[in-house]
Amino acid sequence: MTTLLSPSPLPVLLVPQILGFFSTPNPPPMPDINEQEAAGRVSALTLTELSRYNISSSTSPPCAKLPALLRRCLLLLPILSTSDPIQATRCCRGLFASLGAIVSRDPSPSLLPALEVFAGSLVFSDRLLRFFAMSDCAAPEGSRIFTEAPCLGEHHVVLELVCRHFISSLHDEGGFQMFLSALSWSGRASLVTPEISFQGALALVQRTCLLSLTGVIQAHLLLLMSRCVNGRNMDLHFAFEQATNLYVRYLPALHAFNRIGGMETPLNCLSKERPFNTCIKDATEQKLRSQIDGLLSFCQLHSGDDLPINESDIDRLIEENQDMLHEKIRQEATMVVKGILSGILYRAKQNEVNEPDAEVSDEILCLAAVLRVMGSSLPHILHRFAQMRSASDKDNRNYVTLCKEYEVTHKSICLLGQHKANELYKDDLLVAILDPVERESTPMLMLSHFSSLATYSVRRRLGFMWKGCVIMMMMAMNLISVEESLGTFQLPIDVPKESAVFPNTKERIKVSARIKAMAVGYKNIHKLHNGDGIRVGKTNGQAFLECHPEYSSSWDDLSDFVECEEGKDYSNSLKQRRRFDGFKYKKWVQTRGYRIESMRNAFGLK
């Protein structure tokens, strides 16, 4: 059996560089004697166990312990570098040999965990990255594991790992289906937790987006990052910022939005670097091209899947995702989103014969993946904002931090305001209802933008992008609730007040975003079911609004957007409607509970 820890000896001239590699110029604190001895023993045992497995064998998958063994070696390196340089060198050689064995194998999903461990570690350690690059250059010609062509810095190492991860993930049609399911927010997507951390995935996206990487591979990395999102991640606002920058970078490819001004985003000012395919091996580039062509064809073939056919499809989609809506506004938000989506579907059917299906491209897939990251991170971000209390509250130690996170998120959303939908795709109902002042409201800006993108998605038959738009519209409704609660507090002095949407730091908007959003839903439903004819025996909606138990005088501005018949009593019909909605929700809960119970029984779970 091949022993991974016995590769060709590294040149003698390289050994002194390795010995002091991890201790200069800023060495970590010297560990105590117990830590040194423990690290030495653990690393020796780990390397011995690692050497037992022939990772390069393509006939069997790597052992399940491999990711843990590799991660343990990587975690021990900082301690070994200051306490036992010889053992640190041996550990580095073992890791380099393992990486070479993994990269030399044929693509396989079984390689993904190990590739994720290496990629997540290398993006945080430039020294280790340089060591691998130096070790590869010192290897005999013909046995190098990375490209021999010159590249910028050590980026070729990361790019090779990323491309290998992409190829192993999408090695067959099953991989294509998983990719498309992830874009579509489908339950069929892989739920396996990646071996890379959220911070590692974010760093990987940040590093590779500065290279001339094709959009499909960026989409793959974004989907990987979205699988790592959870409520414990503290850098979600940076992930949202990164995703939004990528979103506005690729948005012009749709030809559905016009840029109306504003400063260029950092990712739109990229210099033209060397094509990324010169930084990977020729064999990798050939496999990559084949996989990308196959994925694009598969997505094109299934791009119309998941598109709504009628209003019942819209009802089902909202019901399946209603847990994403804040409980405080769930009933109103459901009505608003349903009203907008029903109007979009109705108008799309009228124009269906005039528009061809969109050609699925790199940029479109990347945009859909960005929506997955934005929609996955925003619920957790908004939950943190909902915890903001007054700065004078002594128990609220994170107030200033949360305000700064809010500022980052708000500025990211405001980038959407620099792109105005073309006449063909804008939601005319939404644009008509917003005057210039009210368009400064962050929630209404989001609602307007993604309703326009949803219109584009339906008309051009991009079902996977349609679902992302729906989720983002729900997030816009949640943002309404958050901003209403934030309006009672003052920003700390060191946060720029002029660019934040706190009602007491700007001129107060005459009609709140929440009322305006409700107006959109009411007006949309009225147009769909009553047409645009002249009012006959109609009056404003004051009588209708007063039937709501939560009616407030602040709703008066909404009455002009609602029509009702003179003298008709709406209170009974509203009661019946609420009973029916309650019945539907109860049935949905029962059905969902039955499905969960069936799955638990099938897997023998208690």
N, C-alpha and C positions, 0 to 999 in steps of 0.2 A: 504494500500500500504506500502511495506517495505521501511523504511527510511534508506538510506545508511549511514547517519551520526550518527546512534545509534547502532554501533556494540558492542560486548561484551567489557566492560571496560578493558583497559589495566592495568596490575599489577601496584600497587602504586610505587614499586621500579623502574619501567621503566620511570615514569613521569619525575624525575629530569634529567635523561639522555636526554629525548626529549626536555626539556625546554632550555637546553644549547647546543643542538646538532649542530645547524647551526651557532653558534657564536664562536666556538672554533675549532682549535687553532688560526685560522686567520679570525677573524670576518670581514664582509664587512664594509665599511664606514657607520657611523650612518646617516640615512636619516634625512632631516629636518622635522619639525613638520607637515608641510602640506603634505609631502609625507607619513608620518606615518599615519595621519588621513585618507588620501585618500586610502592607502593600506588596512587599517582596514575596511573601509566602503565597498570597492570593494570586499574584501575577504568574508565579511559577506553575501553580496548579492549573490556572486557566490556560496558559500556553501549552501545557502538556495535554490537557483535554482537547484543545483546539487542534493539535497535531494528529489526533487519532482519526480525524475525519478527512476523507478525500473529497474536498469540495469541488474539485475540477471534474469529477465524474459526471457525465451528462446522462447516465443511465438511471440515476436515482436522485430524488430531491435532497437538498441539504438538510441536515438534522434540524429538528425543531429548536434545539438549544443554541444554534449558531448565532442568532441576533443577540442573545443575552451574553454569550461569550465575547463577541466583538465589542459590545458596549462596555463590558467590564474592563477589557483591556484599555479602551479609550479613556475611561474614567480614572484608571490608575496611572496613566502617563504623567500628569502633572506632579504627582507625589514621587514617582520613580525618577523623574528628571532631576529632582533636587537631592534625592537620597541615594539612588543607585543608578548612575548613568549607564552602566553596562547592561543592567536588566532593562532599562528604558530602551536602549538600542535593540536588544533582543525582542522586546515587545513590538517596537516599530517594524522590525523586519518581519515578524510574524503577521502583523496586520497587513503589511504591504503584500506579502505572499498570498494571504487570504483574498485580498482584493483582486490580485491578478488571477487567481483561480476562479473567482466568481465571474469576472469580466470575460474570461476565456470560454465560458460555457455557452451553450445555445440558449437563446431567450426562453424563459419559463417563468410563470407566476410565482413559483417557489423561491425565486431569487429576490423577489421584491423586498421582503423584510430586511435582508442583509444589505441591499443597496440603500434602503432608507436609513439604516444605522450609519453607514459611511457618509452618505450625503448630508445628513443632519449634523454630523460631527465636523465635517470638513468646512462647512460654511461658517462655523464659529471659530475655527482654528486655522489661521493663515499659515502658521508655522508647520503644522502637520501637512497642510496642503502643499507647501513648498518642499517638505521632506519627500512626499510621494512623487512630486514632479522631478526632484533631483535624483531620487533613487531610480526612477524610470529612465531618465536620460543617461544614467551611469550603467544601465544594463546593456548587455551585448546587443549589437544591432540585429534586428529581426526577432528579438524576444521581448520587445517593449510592449506594454499593455495599453499605452495611450498613443495618440497621433505623434508622428515624428515631425510634422510640419510646425513651423513657429507659430505661436499664438500669443495673445495678450496676457502676460503674467502667467498664472497657473489656472486660468479659466478652463483650459482644455480638460483638466481632470474632472471638474464639476460637470461640464457639458457632456462628457462621455458617460458619467453616471446617470445624468438626467435622461439622456437618449436611451440608454440601456433600460432604465426604469420604464420609459414610455413603451419601448418595443416589447418588454416582458409583460406589461399590463395589457397590451392590445395585440396579442399574438394570434388571435383567431376571432371568429365572429362573436363568440361569447364575450370576449373582451370588448368588442365594439358595442354590444348591447349594454354592458355595464356602464360604459362611458356615456352612451345616450340616455340611459336611465338616470344617471347622476345629473345630467343637464336638465332632465325633465322633472326632477324632484320626485322620482318614482320610487316605490318601495322595493323595486327589483334591483336597485343599486346596491353595491357592496357595502355591508355594514361592518366589515372587519376593521378594527382600529389599527391605523398605520403604526409602524415602529418609530417613525419620525415624530418629534414633538411639534406642537403648534408653532412654537418659536422657531424651530428648525425649518418647518415648511414655509413660514413667512420669510425667513432669511433667504431661503432658496429662491422664492419668487422675486424678492427684491434684487438679489444678485443677478439672476438670469434675465430680468426684464431690461437690464442695461446693456444686454447683448442683442445681437440681431437674430434672436431666436424666433422661429416660426410660431404663428399664433396658436396652432393646434397643440404644440408642446407646452406653451404657456397655459392653455386651457387645461391640459392634463395636470399641471402643477397646481393650478388654482383649485381644481376639484380635490386634489390631494389635501390641500390646506383646508378646504371646507369640511372635510371629514374629521379634521382635528379640532374643530371649533367646539368649545363647551363653555359653560358659565364661569369656569375657574380661570380662563385665559384673561390676563390683565392687559394685553396689548391689542385687544380687538379693534379699538379705534384706529390704530395704525394699519391693521389689516383692511379695515373699511376704507381708509384713505388711499392705500395702495390700490385697492380694487377700483375705486372711483377714478383714480388717475388713469388706470388701464382702460376703464370704460370710455372715458372721453377721448382717449387716444384712438380707439378702434371705432367709435361711433360714426365718423364720416364715411366708413365703408358701406353703411346701409343706404346712403343717399336719401335718408328720410328726414334729416335734421340739417338746418343751416346754422352756421356759427354766426352769432350776432354781436361778438365783441368779447372783451375780457382778456386777461393775460394768458399767455401760453402756459400750459401745465408743464412741470419738469419732464415728464415722459414724452412730451411732444417736441422737445428740443434736443433729442438724442443725436449725437454725431453718428456718422455712417462708419461703423466699425467693419472689420474684416468679416465676411460671411461666416456664420457659425459652422457651416459644414467643412470649413478648412481646419477647424479645431477638433474634429472627431475623426476616427479612423474611417478609411474608405468602406470597409465592410459594414460598419455601423451606419454610415450614410446611406448605403444601398438598402439596407433593411428598413431604415427609417422612412425613406421615400416610398417604399412599397406599402408600409403600414399606414402612412398618412393618406395615400391614394385610396387604399381600401376603406379607411375610416370615413373619408369624405363621401365616397360612393354609398356606403351604408347609411350615413346620416341623411344624405339626399333622398334615398329610397324611403326612409321612414320619417321624413321631416313633417309629414302631415299627421302622424300619429299624435294622439292626445289633444287634438284640436276639438273645441266644442261644436256640437251639431245643433243643439237647441238649448233653451233656458234650463232644462233639467240637468244638463251637463254642468252648467255654471253653478246651479244650486249644489250639486254633488261636490264640486271642487271646493266651494267655500265651506261647506259642512266638514269636509275632510281636513281642512286647515284652519277651522275656526278657533282652535286652541291658540293660534298665533295672534289672535285679536285680544286686546286688553279687555278684561271682563267688564270694566266700567263703561265702555262704549261699544260692546260687542253687538248689541241689537242694532244700534244706529249705524255702526260701521258696516255690518252685513248688508243693510239696506243700501248704503251708498255704493259699496263696491259692486253689488249685484246690479244696481241701476246702471252704473257706467258700463259694466261688461255686457249687459243685455243690449244696450245701445250700440256698443261696438260691433257685436255679433250681427245685429239687425242691419246696420249700415254696410258691414262687410259683405253680407249676402247680396245686397243690392249692387255692389261693385265687383262681385267675384269674377264676372266674365271679362272684365277689362284689365285684369292684372295677372301676369304669369307667376308661377311659383318662384320664390327666390332661390338662387343657386347657393347651396351651402358652401361657404368658404372658410378659410382659416380665421378670418376676422369675426365672422358670425358665431363660430363655435367659441371663440375666446370671449365674446360679449356675453354669451349665454353662461359660460363658466364664471365670469365676473358677477353676474346676477346671483349665481349660487352662493358665492362668497359674501356678497352684500346682504342677501336675504338670510343667510345662516348666522351672520355676526350681529346684525341689527337688533334682533330680539334681546340678546344678552346686553348689548350696549344700552338700549332703552331701559332695561330693567335696572341697570346701575344708575341711570339718570333719575329714575323714579325714586331712588333712595336719597336724593339730594335734599338737604334741609337747610335751614338758615345758617349762615356763617357764624352767627352768634351762639349757636348750639354747641356747647362745650364737648358734647359726646360725638360730634360729627367731625372727626379728624380728617376725613377724605374730601371735604367740601371743595377745597381749592383744586385738588387733583381732578375731581369729577368735572368741575367747571372747565378746566383746560381740555379734558377729553371731549366735553360737549363742544367746545370751540373748534377742535379738529374735525369732529363729525359734521358740524354745521357748515364749515367752510368747504368740506368735501361735497356735501349736498348742493351747495350753491354753485358748484361747477356745472351742474345740470342747467342752470339758468342761462349759460352762455350758448346753449343750443336750442334753437326754436324749430318746432316740427314744421315740415312742409305742409302746404295747404291740403295735400292729399291725405296726410296721415294724422294731422292734429285733431284732437277731440274738440269739435266746434262748440259743443255745449259747455265744456269746461273753460275754454278760452273766453267765451262770451260772458261768462258769469264772473270773471275776475277782472277787476280794474287794475291799473299799474301798481297802485300801492299794495293791494292785497296779494299780488304775485310775489312780494317779498317774503310772504309767509312760507317757511320751509316746508311744512306739510303739504300745502297746496301746490308748491313747486314740484314736489315729488309726485303728487297725485296726477298733476297735469302731464308731466313728462312721461311717466310710465303708462298712463292711459293712451298716450299717443303711440308709444312703442308697442303696446298691446294691439292697437289698431293695425300697425304695420305687420305684426306677427301673424294675425289672423288672415289678413288679406294676402300675405305672401306665403302662407301655409307653413309657418315655423312653429310647430306645436311645442317644442322644447323651450323656446324663448317665451311663448305665451304664458306658461306656468310661472316662470320667473317674474314676469311683469305683474301677475296677480299677487304674488307674495310681496313684491315691493309696494304695491298699492295698499295692501293690508298694513305694511310697516308705516306707510304715510299716515294712515288713520291712527295707529298707535302713537305716532309722534305728536299728533294733535293732543292726545290725552296727556302726554308728558309735558308738552310746552304749556298747557293750561295750568298744570300743577307747579311748573317752574316760575310762572308769572308773578308769584307772591314773594319771591326772594330777590335779593340784590346780588350782583356779581361781585367777587372780590376785586380789590383795586387793581391787581396786576393782570387781570384778564381784560383784553380790549372790549369795551362795552359796545362800541359803535358797530361791530360786526356780528353781534350775537342777537338772537331773536328772543329776548326777554321783554315782555310787554312794558315793563316799567323802565326800560332803558331806551326805548324808541317811542316815536309817536304811536299811540295806541290805535290799532286798526279798528275801524268803525264796526265791522261785523266780524266775529271770530272765525277762524278757519273751520272750526267744527260746524258752525251754522252754514257756512258757505259749502262745505262738503255735503251736508244734508240737502242743500238746495240743488246740488248737482244730481243727486239721486232722485229727488222728487221730480225735477224737471225732465230728466231722462225717461223715467217711467211714464210721465204724462205724455211725452211726445210719442213714445212707442205705442201706447194704448188708445190715445185720443187724437193723434195726428197734430198737424200744425194749423188747423182750421181756425176761423174767427170764433171768438167766444160767443156762445148763444146761451143766454140764461145762466151765465157763469159769474162768479164773484171771486174775490181773493180767498186765500186759504186760512183766514183767521179762525173761522168756525172749526175747521178741521184740526188746526194746531192746538186749539184750546181743549180738544178732547183727550190730548195726551196728558197723563197724570203728572208727568215731569215738566209740564209747560212752564215757561218762564217768559217774562216780558221781553227778554233779550231776543226771543224768537220772532218778534214783530217784523224785523227786517226780512224774514224768510217768507212772509205771507204773500209777497208779490210773485214768488216763484211757484206757488201752489194754487191750483184752481179747484173749486168745489161748486156743486150745484146749490142754487139758492134754496134755503129752507130745508135742506136735507139734514137729518140727524146722523152724524157719523160715529157717535159714541158706541152704538151697538155693533156696527160693522168692525170697528177697531177691536172690541172685546173678542168678537168671533175670530178675528185674524190672529190675535195673541194666543187664543186657545189652540188654533190650528198650528201655529208656529211651535207652541209648547208640545203639542202632540207629535209633530215631526221630529223635534229634538229628542223627545223621550224614546221614540222608535229608533232614532239613530244611535243613541247611547246603548239601548238594548242590543241592537245588531252588532255594534262594536264590541260590547262585552261578550256576546256569544262567540264572536270570531276569536277574541283573545283566549277565552276559555277553551275553545276547540284546539287552538294551537298549543296551549299548555298541556292539554290531555294527550295530544299527539306526541309531544316530546317527553311525556311522563313527568311534567313539572307540577309541584303542589302550589 
